[in-house]
């Protein structure tokens, strides 16, 4: 349904773009998803520094924001500047409704991470603003109860498997690891952390499908072993179980640093990099998603909108967003040097993990690919399909998605 709405929106956008005159210059219309209380002070600062430029701020919701953006494109009322999630951006890039920001990228490419999802056919259509990676949470009390050293978190797949097995043996209501099942948008992020760390991928740089690679198969076979010592549930259940001290380890995001501080202040846990395949192979990979700033075509506010985007993207302002919402970090590499992050053990891990994390492929058919990947992994975890057979079947289905956009 979302794909149909977007295609209709793009078609109408083309008609409206050819037949209607752009409106007179007015306020920069900026649509974004964060609480206005966190963003408005930054906007006020921008307006004070840029007399004559006004900003009209609007907060979108994650439940209906995408549909609202699509409808605005269809009616020709799209904002000048907009926040898009990194998994949404490729489709808009493909449909040709975004301003080309390649010239901006060339000047600042080395200062930021998370560019991958903004690039389509060699051109750049978005600017990384803030990002959120995933890291390994582990309960130090359960580590001690299982005879494990809390000062030495798992660094390799073998370490992780052994730790999960020992914690899982502590009792019927205690689980070694948390695996996601039964919900969209989550499962691939957890599995692909291991696949990426092993050198695997979904699409090769040339766009060919490589989901059935030996590297991914090795990762999925390991993941199936890990499932034997895991609680297999939705994220909400995994978070609840970890919060109650009954889950040894899980891969999750920085929002749980805030949640656990508020809901379980006595919980003893630490955060570590996602384990790599072995001491001498692979890397500590994970998933990271970014919030990107994009400018829609046909705006007369391009230069002012770009000025606002670069202001928001600056480390000083992105840091304020990070401090206010406590679930994301600046996409700027300056975060590595910031004492606020560097001196906090948990925050430092998330910043470090982001530097070796990966995003979903920048492909307009990603949403369909994601559904295929989630189903294929679930079939293995439920014991219905052999890992190799599942990956082969998924690769064929992903190839059909790719061909629709050739």
LUMPALUM-335696 format. One record per atom (N, C-alpha, C): x, y, z; residue in one letter. Coordinates in pm, whole numbers, plus 50000, padded with zeros to 5 digits. Layout:
<atoms>
XYZA
...
</atoms>
This chain:
<atoms>
500834988050000X
500005000050000X
500875012650000X
501925013050086X
502785024650091X
503445027049956X
503855016149888X
504515017549760X
503565023449658X
502285018949658X
501285024149565X
501025038849590X
500905042649717X
500685056749751X
501835065349702X
503075060549721X
504225068349682X
504275070149531X
504015059249455X
504035060349310X
502985070249260X
501785069849319X
500745079449284X
501205093549319X
501825094849435X
502295108049478X
503315113649381X
504225105149335X
505255109749244X
504655114049111X
503685106249062X
503035109748936X
502345123248946X
501605125349053X
500925138149072X
501915149549090X
503025146449158X
504045156749179X
504595161749046X
504795152148952X
505295155848820X
504315164848748X
503025161848758X
502005170048693X
501955183948754X
501895184048886X
501795196948955X
503045205448934X
504195198748931X
505445205948913X
505515212848778X
504805207248678X
504855212948543X
503775223348520X
502725223348600X
501565231548570X
501325242848669X
501975242448784X
501695252648884X
502925261148912X
502705273648943X
503805282748975X
504195281049121X
505495280949153X
505905280149292X
505365291949371X
505095289749498X
504585300449584X
505675310749610X
505255322749649X
506215333049685X
507035328349805X
508235333649815X
509085330149927X
508395333450059X
508545324750153X
507985326750286X
508865319750386X
508315315450499X
509115308150597X
509625294950540X
510765290550588X
511235277250554X
510355267250629X
509705258550557X
508855248450619X
509695236050645X
509895232950774X
510755221850816X
509915211550889X
509855199450832X
509135188350894X
510125178550953X
509875174651076X
510795165251144X
510015157351249X
510675147451310X
509975137651393X
510235139151544X
511115147851585X
511445148751726X
510465157951799X
510425156851930X
509595165452013X
509985180051986X
508985188251962X
509235202351933X
510035208952044X
509825204552167X
510555210452280X
512065208552266X
512485197952196X
513915195452177X
514475203352059X
513655206151960X
514135212351836X
513905227451831X
512835232351891X
512505246551879X
513615255851929X
514285252752041X
515375261552083X
516495262651978X
516735251851906X
517755252151801X
517285260851685X
516005259851652X
515445268251546X
515495282951587X
515175285751712X
515235299551761X
516655305251747X
517615296951777X
519015301251766X
519375304051620X
518895295551530X
519155297651387X
518535310651339X
517295313151377X
516625325451335X
517325337851389X
517805336951512X
518515348351571X
519815351351496X
520445340851447X
521715342451374X
521505345951228X
520265344551181X
519965347151040X
518725356051029X
518855369051061X
517705378151054X
517085377950913X
515785377650911X
515105377450783X
514715363650736X
515255353250802X
514885339450768X
514025333850880X
512805330550849X
511905324650947X
511715309850917X
511485301951021X
511305287451006X
509955283351064X
509205276150986X
507925270551031X
508155255851062X
508175252451190X
508525239051236X
507275230551254X
507325218351205X
506205209051225X
506735195451265X
506105189451366X
506495176251413X
505615165551348X
506255155651287X
505555144151231X
505575132751332X
504715122851311X
504715110951395X
505255099251315X
505845089651385X
506365077851315X
505225069351260X
504045070551317X
502915062451271X
502365067451137X
502365080551114X
501725085950994X
502615095450915X
503835097450959X
504705107250895X
505005104450749X
505305091950717X
505635088450580X
504455091350487X
503255087250529X
502075089550447X
501815104550430X
502075112550533X
501855126950522X
502815133150423X
504055128550423X
505035133750328X
504615130050185X
504175117850166X
503745113350033X
502545121449984X
501605123850073X
500425131650036X
500805145950001X
501765151550072X
502205165250045X
502865166149908X
503635155949872X
504235155649739X
503135155449633X
502125147249655X
501035145949559X
500295159049538X
500165167149643X
499415179649634X
500295191749606X
501605189549596X
502515200549572X
502755209349693X
502495204149812X
502655211949935X
503765206450023X
504705199549962X
505815193750037X
506625204750106X
507275201650221X
508065211750292X
509335214950215X
510035225250260X
511325228750198X
512425219550248X
512415216950378X
513415208250442X
512675197650520X
513175185250515X
512465174350581X
513445164050635X
513105158350746X
513855147050803X
513275134150745X
514165125550694X
513775112350645X
514655101750709X
514055090550747X
514845079350795X
515665073450682X
516815067750716X
517735062850613X
517155051450530X
516175044150581X
515585033350502X
514495038550409X
514005050650432X
513015056850342X
513665064550228X
514815070350255X
515445079550162X
515695073750023X
516185061350008X
516475056349873X
515285056649778X
514085053849829X
512935053949740X
512645068049687X
512745078049773X
512545091849730X
513635096249632X
514885091649656X
515975094749564X
515685088849427X
515255076549425X
514945069549300X
513825076549223X
512835081549294X
511685087649227X
511955101849179X
513105107549216X
513495120349159X
512815132549215X
512425132149343X
511735143649402X
512615151649497X
513895147949506X
514795154549600X
515865162649528X
516315173149592X
517405181249539X
518715173349545X
519515174749444X
520845168749438X
521785176949527X
522345170349630X
523235177049725X
524675172049713X
525015166949596X
526345161349576X
527435171749601X
527195184149560X
528215194549579X
528495196949726X
527455196049809X
527625197649953X
528415185750009X
528055173849965X
528715161650012X
530205162049985X
530605166749870X
532025166949834X
532845175349931X
532225185649987X
532955194550078X
533035189350220X
532105180550261X
532045176450401X
532045161250419X
532305153850314X
532175139150319X
532965132850432X
534175137450455X
535055131150555X
534685134650699X
533775144050717X
533435148550852X
532255140950914X
531565132950832X
530355126350879X
530345111550838X
529585103750912X
529335089850875X
527895088650823X
527535076650779X
526175073350740X
525745079450606X
526675081250514X
526335086450382X
525665076250292X
525865063250319X
525505052950223X
524065053850174X
523125055950265X
521725055950226X
521325068250145X
522185078450142X
521875090750070X
522355090449925X
523095080149888X
523695079649755X
522875070749662X
522485076249548X
521765068449447X
522335072049310X
522865061749242X
523455063249110X
524495074449107X
525325074549209X
526465083749213X
526155097649261X
524905100649291X
524555113849341X
524055113049485X
524185124049558X
523845124349700X
522595132849720X
521625127249794X
520335133949809X
519945136949955X
520865134950048X
520555137750187X
521805140450268X
521635147250381X
522755150350470X
522545143450604X
523505135350651X
523365128550780X
523265138550895X
522285136350980X
522035145451092X
522415138551224X
521625128651264X
521915120751384X
521785106051347X
522385097551429X
522365083351399X
522235075151527X
521775062751511X
521665053851625X
522095039751587X
523085034651655X
523565021151628X
522985011551731X
523394999151727X
522984988951822X
524234982751882X
524204979752011X
525344973752079X
524874962352168X
525804955352228X
525504943752313X
525314948252458X
524104946452510X
523814948552652X
524034935352724X
524694935752842X
524844923352918X
524694926053067X
524034916753135X
523734917653277X
524924912653357X
525564921453433X
526774917553506X
526474908153622X
525294909253685X
524944899953793X
524804885753739X
524164884253624X
524024870853565X
525364865553518X
526234874453473X
527584869953435X
528294863853556X
528224870853669X
528884865753789X
528244852753836X
526914852053831X
526224839853874X
526604827953788X
526924830553661X
527294819653569X
528794817053568X
529534823753657X
530974821753663X
531734828753553X
531134839253496X
531774846953391X
532294860153448X
533344865353387X
533954877853433X
533244889753369X
532544898053448X
531844909653392X
532784919753328X
534064919053366X
535044928153307X
535474923653168X
535054911553128X
535444906152998X
534214901952918X
533554911552855X
532364908252775X
532764899852653X
531834892752595X
532144884552477X
532694893152363X
533804888552308X
534404895752196X
534274888252064X
534034875252071X
533904867051951X
532594859251955X
532234853251841X
531024844951837X
531114833551937X
532274827551946X
532434816252039X
532244820952183X
532804832452216X
532614838052350X
531124840152379X
530434845652281X
529014848752298X
528204835952317X
528494825952238X
527754813352247X
527974806652382X
529204806452428X
529514800052557X
528864807752672X
528904821052666X
528284829052772X
526774826852775X
526144826652657X
524704824352650X
524334810652706X
525124800752676X
524864787052723X
524954786452876X
525974792652933X
526164791853078X
525094799653153X
524714811253101X
523654818953166X
522324811853153X
522104805653040X
520844798653015X
520644786953111X
521734781953166X
521674770753258X
521374774853402X
521224787753426X
520994792553563X
519594789453615X
518644787353527X
517294784253572X
516294785053460X
515104779653483X
514104779153378X
513624792853334X
513664802653422X
513164815953387X
514284825553351X
515494820453328X
516634828653289X
517084824353149X
517384834253066X
517764831352928X
519124837552897X
519884830652816X
521234835252785X
521264847352694X
520404847252590X
520444857852489X
519024860752444X
518824872452386X
517514876252335X
517514877252183X
516664869152118X
516524869451972X
515154874751935X
515104883451837X
513834889251795X
513074880151700X
511784878851724X
510894871651634X
509524878551636X
508794877251526X
507394881151526X
507084895851509X
508054903951461X
507734918051436X
508624923451325X
508094933051252X
508804938851139X
509834949151186X
510744952451095X
511714963251110X
512804960551213X
512834948651272X
513784946251380X
514714934551350X
514174923551304X
514924911051297X
516184912151211X
516074917851092X
517244918451005X
518374926551068X
518034936651148X
519044945051210X
519924936951305X
519314927251372X
520064919251468X
520904908451397X
520284901551301X
521024891051230X
522144896851145X
521864907651072X
522864912950980X
524084918451053X
523964921451182X
525144925451258X
526214914651249X
525794902051259X
526744890951251X
527174888551107X
526244889751013X
526584887650872X
527564898250823X
527274910750852X
528194921450812X
529564919650876X
529584915851003X
530854913951071X
531674902751011X
531004893650943X
531674882250880X
532014885050734X
531804897250690X
532094900750552X
530924898750458X
529744895750512X
528574893450430X
527894906450388X
526894904950303X
526154916550254X
524824911650197X
523994920950160X
522724917850093X
522854920349944X
523414931949911X
523724935249772X
525214938549762X
525824934549652X
527224938049626X
527284952549578X
528474958649576X
528594972449529X
528034974649388X
528064964349304X
527524965749169X
526024963349162X
525394960949278X
523944959049283X
523484944649271X
524404935349250X
524014921249240X
523654915749377X
522794905549379X
522304899649504X
523324889549557X
523744891349681X
524734882349742X
524254877549879X
522944877849900X
522424873850031X
522674859150060X
522834850949957X
523104836549976X
524594833449976X
525404842950018X
526864841150019X
527304831550129X
528484825650117X
529034817150224X
529164824550356X
529484837450350X
529644845450472X
528314846750547X
527234849150472X
525914850050535X
525454836550587X
525754826050513X
525374812650558X
526064809150689X
527334812250699X
528074809550823X
527454817350940X
527074829850914X
526454837951018X
525104832351059X
524314827750963X
522984822450996X
523084809251070X
524064801051035X
524254788551109X
524654791451253X
525494801551274X
525834805551411X
524594810751482X
523814818851415X
522624824751476X
521644813951521X
521554803451442X
520674792351478X
521194785351604X
522494783851617X
523074777951739X
522764786851860X
522924799851841X
522674809151950X
521214808651995X
520324805751902X
518884805051933X
518564794252036X
519404784052044X
519164773052139X
519224777952284X
519924789052307X
520114794152443X
519484808052457X
518444810352379X
517884823752371X
516384823952399X
515944835652446X
514524838752451X
514174844852316X
513254838652244X
512884843152109X
511534850152119X
511564863452114X
510354871252138X
510444884852069X
509374892752082X
509364906252032X
510244915152119X
510654926652061X
511584935352132X
511044939852266X
509784942852274X
509184947352400X
509354936952510X
509194924252475X
509334913452573X
510794911852612X
511694912752514X
513114911652545X
513564922852638X
513124935052610X
513484946252697X
512944944252839X
511714939452849X
511094937152980X
511864926453057X
512244915852988X
512964904853054X
514344909253098X
515024917053014X
516344922153052X
516214931553171X
515214940253167X
514994949853274X
514744942853407X
514114930953403X
513824923353524X
514954914153566X
516084915053500X
517254907253540X
517204892653503X
516404889153401X
516264875153362X
516834871953224X
517434881853161X
518014879953028X
519474883953033X
520344874752995X
521774877253008X
522304887652913X
521894886852785X
522444895652683X
521414898352575X
521494910052516X
520714912952396X
521374924452321X
521104925152193X
521574936352110X
520444946552103X
520744958952141X
519694969052143X
520294982952126X
519414993052125X
519855006652100X
519985015152225X
520485027252205X
520815036052318X
519575041052392X
518395039652331X
517195043952404X
517025036052533X
517585023952538X
517445015952660X
518355021052771X
519365028752740X
520155035152845X
519245044452926X
518425051852853X
517475060952918X
516385053052990X
515825043052921X
514715035352979X
515115028053106X
516275021553104X
516695014053222X
517035023353338X
517575035153309X
517875044653417X
516585049053486X
515505050253408X
514245054753465X
513445043453528X
513455031653465X
512575020853506X
513245010153592X
514565009253584X
515284999053662X
516625004553707X
516615014853792X
517865021453830X
518855012353903X
518385001253958X
519274992154031X
519794980853942X
519414980753815X
519854970153724X
521344971753696X
522084961053714X
523534961153690X
523824955553551X
524224964153462X
524514959653326X
525584968653264X
526164963653159X
527134971253082X
526834969652933X
527584977052854X
527404976752709X
528754973852643X
528734965552540X
529964961852469X
529704961752318X
530774961652242X
530654960352097X
530064946852061X
529354946151951X
528814933351904X
529994924151870X
530014911751920X
531144902751896X
531434900551747X
532704898851718X
533164895951582X
533264880751565X
533394875751442X
533424861151422X
534534854051501X
535734859451499X
536834853451575X
537894864151600X
538864860651678X
539894870251718X
540624876051598X
540834867851496X
541624872251381X
540814873451252X
539494874051268X
538664874651147X
537434883451171X
537094891251070X
535894899451076X
536064911851162X
534944918551188X
534984930651270X
533704931651354X
533724940951448X
532594943051539X
531534951551467X
530724945051388X
529734952251308X
528394953051378X
527564962051332X
526204963051381X
525374970851279X
524094972051308X
523224980451227X
523204994551285X
523165004351197X
522955018151240X
521995024751142X
521045031951196X
520135039651115X
520405054451134X
520175062251030X
520425076551038X
519175084351007X
519085096151066X
518065105751028X
518725115750934X
518185116650814X
518785124750708X
517965137350683X
518625147850643X
517965160350607X
517945161550456X
516745163350399X
516595164150254X
515855176850216X
516095181350093X
515415193050038X
514625188349916X
513365191649911X
512535187449798X
512725196849679X
512565191149562X
512655198949440X
511525209349433X
511745219049344X
510735229349316X
510545239349429X
511425238949528X
511335249149632X
512115261549588X
511585273349620X
512335285649598X
513225288949718X
513195280049816X
513925282549940X
515195274049949X
515715269449837X
516835259949842X
517995264949926X
518445277049901X
519635281849970X
519385283750119X
518245289250155X
517925290950297X
517685277450364X
517025268250292X
516795254950348X
518115247750368X
519035249450274X
520355243150287X
521125249450403X
520995262350420X
521655268950533X
521145263350666X
519835261150674X
519255255250796X
519735240950814X
519765233350704X
520215219450713X
521645218450764X
522525226950712X
523915226650755X
524045231250901X
523195240550944X
523195244951083X
522785233451174X
521715226351139X
521245215051218X
522265203851220X
522945201851108X
523905190951093X
525195193551170X
525495206051199X
526725209351269X
526805201851401X
528005199051444X
528165190851564X
527505197151686X
527665210151701X
527115216951818X
525605214851828X
524905215951716X
523445214851719X
522995200251726X
523655191551653X
523305177251658X
523555171651798X
524555176851865X
524835172652003X
523685176552095X
523095188252072X
521955192552153X
520765183152135X
520545178752011X
519475169151985X
519755156252060X
520995151652052X
521385139252119X
521155140252270X
521535151252330X
521375152952474X
519905153952514X
519105159752426X
517685161752459X
516895148752449X
517135140752344X
516305128852322X
516915116252382X
518245116352404X
518945105452472X
518735091752406X
518715091552273X
518605078652204X
519405078252075X
519945089752034X
520745090451912X
522005098451939X
522905098351840X
524175105351853X
524425113251725X
525245123651732X
525535131251610X
526165122251503X
525855125051378X
526495117751267X
527885123151241X
528225134151304X
529555139951290X
530585131351362X
531755129951302X
532825122151363X
533415129051486X
533055141551508X
533535148551627X
533065141851755X
532005133751747X
531505126951867X
532565118151930X
533485112951850X
534555104351903X
535445111752002X
535535124851987X
536445132852070X
535745140252182X
534445139052189X
533665146552287X
533765139852425X
534235147152527X
534345141152662X
533005135752713X
531895142052674X
530605137352722X
530355122852682X
530815119152563X
530655105452516X
531865096952552X
533055102452539X
534275094752559X
534465090152703X
533955098152800X
534205095052940X
533105086753005X
532035084252931X
530955075652980X
531095062052912X
531325051552991X
531615038352934X
530545033752836X
529285035652872X
528205030652787X
528055039052661X
528075052252676X
527935060952560X
529105059052463X
530305057552518X
531485055852434X
531355043652343X
530805032852396X
530635020752315X
529725023452196X
528635030752219X
527705033452109X
528345042052001X
529135051852043X
529825060251945X
530835051951867X
531595043451937X
532565034851870X
531875024951776X
530775019251822X
530085009251740X
529575015451610X
529135027851617X
528615034351497X
529655035351387X
530915036251425X
531965037951325X
532205025251243X
531745013951291X
531895001451216X
530524994951190X
529505003151190X
528154998051166X
527764999951019X
526684993350981X
526224993550843X
524744997550840X
524335002650726X
522935005850703X
522344995850605X
521024996050594X
520364987950493X
520804992750355X
520774984150254X
521184988350120X
520375000350071X
521055009450004X
520385021349951X
519695017749820X
518595010749834X
517855006049716X
516395009649731X
515735014249625X
514325018349636X
513385006849670X
513824994749650X
512984983249683X
513294977249819X
513974984949905X
514424979350032X
513284973950118X
512164980750125X
511084976250213X
510654962050177X
510564959150049X
510214945550007X
511334935650039X
512564939850018X
513694931150051X
513714927750199X
513444937750281X
513444935650425X
512434924950466X
511264925350407X
510244915250438X
510734901350403X
511394900150290X
511944887150245X
512994882150345X
513894891050384X
514984887150475X
514424882950611X
513484890750664X
512904887250794X
512234873650790X
511474870950685X
510804857950675X
511804846550666X
512864848550590X
513834837750571X
514544834450702X
514864844450781X
515544842050909X
514574835451007X
513344840251010X
512354834451101X
512124819651071X
512064816050944X
511854802150907X
512954793250963X
514174798350964X
515294790751020X
515184789851170X
514894801051236X
514804801351381X
513644793051434X
512574791851355X
511454783351393X
511714768651361X
512834765951296X
513174752251262X
512434746651142X
511894755251059X
511114750750944X
511944749050818X
513074756050812X
513884756050690X
515364755150724X
516094748350639X
517544747550650X
518154761050614X
519214765550684X
519804778650655X
520184780850509X
520834771050449X
521254772750310X
520044773950218X
519064765350237X
517854765850156X
517134779250173X
517084784150295X
516394796650323X
517084808450254X
518404808950260X
519144819850196X
519014819250044X
519044807349988X
518914805949843X
517544810949798X
516504807049870X
515154811449835X
515034826649848X
515594832149956X
515524846549977X
516254854149868X
517404848949825X
518174855649720X
517384856649590X
516654846149558X
515824846149437X
514744856849448X
514134857849565X
513074867849584X
513634882049583X
514804883949641X
515434897249640X
515794901049497X
516254891349419X
516584894049280X
515354898949202X
514204893349232X
512984897749164X
512654912249200X
512964916249324X
512744930149365X
513694939249288X
514954935249281X
515944943249209X
515524945449065X
515034934949002X
514664935848859X
513514945448834X
512674947548935X
511544956748918X
512014971248906X
513224973948953X
513724987648951X
514844989748850X
515134979848769X
516174981248667X
515704990748555X
</atoms>
